[in-house]
């Protein structure tokens, strides 16, 4: 958050999952291509939609390594609740391995079921990636 706001901020008024995605994109030189610099998952998802690179879950799209994912919630039913990056997708188990900020106020590598996602923003990845050796099952256990 300090990078995005240019000063030290924190707390519930400053969620940072979208800022984490923006920061990584900035550090890797792809900020502005598909990834918008924002603190809003909804605004980031809109940029992907406008560029034709947004894929709704359930339409047959299989997430690729480097995609940005969007999750929904009752408060944000159209994918504006949480975001991060896809590290890999295991088609056999429908498992998506992610790296995400502001997950329990930390950066974590997690395993999710494909059904948990609302949409994916494609960044041009062509492979499903490699399953990470260490990840959290999203229940607090790293295996």
Secondary structure as the mmCIF struct_conf table of DSSP 4:
data_model
#
loop_
_struct_conf.conf_type_id
_struct_conf.id
_struct_conf.beg_label_comp_id
_struct_conf.beg_label_asym_id
_struct_conf.beg_label_seq_id
_struct_conf.end_label_comp_id
_struct_conf.end_label_asym_id
_struct_conf.end_label_seq_id
HELX_RH_AL_P HELX_RH_AL_P1 UNK A 2 UNK A 5
BEND BEND1 UNK A 6 UNK A 7
BEND BEND2 UNK A 11 UNK A 11
TURN_TY1_P TURN_TY1_P1 UNK A 12 UNK A 13
BEND BEND3 UNK A 14 UNK A 14
HELX_RH_AL_P HELX_RH_AL_P2 UNK A 17 UNK A 28
TURN_TY1_P TURN_TY1_P2 UNK A 29 UNK A 29
STRN STRN1 UNK A 31 UNK A 31
TURN_TY1_P TURN_TY1_P3 UNK A 32 UNK A 34
STRN STRN2 UNK A 35 UNK A 35
BEND BEND4 UNK A 39 UNK A 39
HELX_RH_AL_P HELX_RH_AL_P3 UNK A 41 UNK A 51
TURN_TY1_P TURN_TY1_P4 UNK A 52 UNK A 52
STRN STRN3 UNK A 54 UNK A 56
TURN_TY1_P TURN_TY1_P5 UNK A 57 UNK A 58
BEND BEND5 UNK A 59 UNK A 60
TURN_TY1_P TURN_TY1_P6 UNK A 65 UNK A 66
STRN STRN4 UNK A 68 UNK A 71
BEND BEND6 UNK A 74 UNK A 76
TURN_TY1_P TURN_TY1_P7 UNK A 77 UNK A 78
BEND BEND7 UNK A 79 UNK A 79
BEND BEND8 UNK A 81 UNK A 81
STRN STRN5 UNK A 82 UNK A 90
TURN_TY1_P TURN_TY1_P8 UNK A 91 UNK A 94
STRN STRN6 UNK A 95 UNK A 100
BEND BEND9 UNK A 101 UNK A 106
STRN STRN7 UNK A 108 UNK A 113
HELX_RH_3T_P HELX_RH_3T_P1 UNK A 114 UNK A 116
BEND BEND10 UNK A 118 UNK A 118
STRN STRN8 UNK A 119 UNK A 121
BEND BEND11 UNK A 124 UNK A 124
BEND BEND12 UNK A 127 UNK A 127
BEND BEND13 UNK A 133 UNK A 134
STRN STRN9 UNK A 136 UNK A 136
BEND BEND14 UNK A 138 UNK A 140
STRN STRN10 UNK A 142 UNK A 142
#
